[in-house]
Amino acid sequence: MTPFILMAASALIFAIGGTPVARWAALRLGIIDQPAARKIHVSPVPLLGGAAIYGAFILALIFFGNLFYVAEVVAIFIGATLCSLVGALDDKQGLGSYTKLAVQALAAGILIFGGVQVRLFGNWLDIAITLLWVVGITNAFNLLDNMDGLSGGIAMIAAVFFTLLAALSDQYLVGILAAALAGACAGFLVYNWNPAHIFMGDTGSLFIGFLLSAVAIKLRFPSNSVTVTWLIPVLVLGLPIFDTTLVFISRLRRGLNPLTTPGKDHVSHRLARLTGSRREAVLICYLIAGAIGLAAVFLTQAVLSEAIVIALGVSLLAISGIWWLEFRRGGV
């Protein structure tokens, strides 16, 4: 774990030092998130916090990673950079949802070309699943970026679990990438915790979503069967997946386009209304992400019957949560 701790600590320091610079740049360039009826902040907040996350991640790898000779890492870097750049452009002048989806699909294609893809069936289905997974998780974190400290905190928790899982299975590459992201997100949260002084914007949310989807694909568990271990990254990223599913069901039920319609129908918004506190809502999301992350760690040594029980249990809880939040409480 020592190299991973060093990587996380260096990224943390870079992010703490770089986020104020990103905030200054956002103010100078006019990249600011203005208050609106669909948003919860009441005063203008600079964007480009994601640039600090990206920069801290890259700097940590440059100084402590020594990974640039690996072809798969190059593919991950190119795809993640592409997502971050299109996010920055969206933060500056706005891009259509379908344009961003097309770029995300291109970034996923770069991953596949570089050899980073799901390997379950050994045929074209692996490519289809890879595209769906990368685009889905990337957008899930983009959608999750709706409350101070939420997307960055959930990304940090997921990255910590991926680092731990990589250490348990001796996967240096995955561990280094995850540790660098965990440290960068932790440093950014110093400024993004409620009340936030800066938002990550699409620059950050698309970057961390893409990177986590790629890290999840790279994870391997040679000591256990793939019929069990495929569920591990799904659980680690379970909260963003749940939130995206809830939002899609809610908007489709109301006859709205789930990709282009903004709204306060996310799990964080609903929890904030229930608890009366945005901070409590975010902390509850942290606890949920941590709990299912622990279940994912257990699965590394679980037999098939135990994995089935966990999968059914988590699925039942998720379905019950959607029913209660969307139907029992009357939606948004």
Order of alpha helices (4+ residues) and beta strands (2+ residues): alpha-beta-beta-alpha-alpha-alpha-alpha-alpha-alpha-alpha-alpha-alpha-alpha-alpha-alpha-alpha
